[in-house]
């Protein structure tokens, strides 16, 4: 039998096995298997590397990407592009990783211990022994009271198990749906963290809401919106374009700008690619809604208006401490 645990470290022989999958640099690939090895390198964004064991092919496939939610023994589906590293050989640069419910006992025990560290391996084995998969998932879905038949599983722990399962199911559904928008795994995680069960609904309602998330700029949000069918003259698009125009001016050192200038920049081919007449009505609405702040005939993004007001108050406080409280 192929000992995939013994092959968890890279070697030339394993790279030869990967070649049986006919990898081509830059080619799209979708794979299924179980995680043999996981290591998070960057704790801040969850990036790292791992090895996917494909039982049918009897081969370990190195993968890189956001692996913080993975654990050894996890059943996963991955998507990404083949790459050939000059030292580590063939690997898949992932842009989609979806955890699946384990179909065997060992996988279910690993899932329980990973998702609920307090349950411990002993109770996890009892639970899986009493309800082997897929029965366990049916019980967690529909018959929570039956969990208490297992020794060591009381009402409180049973409720925790069910809640953990529901959270996992919700996260998986959100991840699967958001991946279709072309978001990277770390961006999907940010969306789920920000909007929870409303993540897909939020993006559906206004894809430009993605700009509130770190690392997603106007260009990417606009590309996603256009793929979703948002028209060039859609008010949501124009409002986002006006905010982006203000950001571009800030990068050049201008904290505020005139209506004419902002509309001109927003309408330009670098932003919206529209005639100014389509931008002007949305500009008025943006001001009325507080998306742009007017002061003495010039317009700011709300964040910049607050920052400038705060800075002015600090300066006044240094010059005239009593005046700062007026």
Secondary structure as GFF3:
##gff-version 3
##sequence-region A 1 326
A	DSSP	alpha_helix	12	18	.	.	.	ID=ss1
A	DSSP	three_ten_helix	19	21	.	.	.	ID=ss2
A	DSSP	beta_strand	28	42	.	.	.	ID=ss3
A	DSSP	beta_strand	47	54	.	.	.	ID=ss4
A	DSSP	beta_strand	59	66	.	.	.	ID=ss5
A	DSSP	beta_strand	75	85	.	.	.	ID=ss6
A	DSSP	beta_strand	89	100	.	.	.	ID=ss7
A	DSSP	alpha_helix	105	115	.	.	.	ID=ss8
A	DSSP	alpha_helix	120	130	.	.	.	ID=ss9
A	DSSP	alpha_helix	135	142	.	.	.	ID=ss10
A	DSSP	three_ten_helix	144	149	.	.	.	ID=ss11
A	DSSP	alpha_helix	155	179	.	.	.	ID=ss12
A	DSSP	alpha_helix	185	195	.	.	.	ID=ss13
A	DSSP	three_ten_helix	196	198	.	.	.	ID=ss14
A	DSSP	alpha_helix	199	205	.	.	.	ID=ss15
A	DSSP	three_ten_helix	207	212	.	.	.	ID=ss16
A	DSSP	alpha_helix	218	227	.	.	.	ID=ss17
A	DSSP	alpha_helix	235	251	.	.	.	ID=ss18
A	DSSP	alpha_helix	259	267	.	.	.	ID=ss19
A	DSSP	alpha_helix	276	288	.	.	.	ID=ss20
A	DSSP	beta_strand	292	295	.	.	.	ID=ss21
A	DSSP	beta_strand	298	301	.	.	.	ID=ss22
A	DSSP	alpha_helix	302	319	.	.	.	ID=ss23
A	DSSP	three_ten_helix	323	325	.	.	.	ID=ss24
###
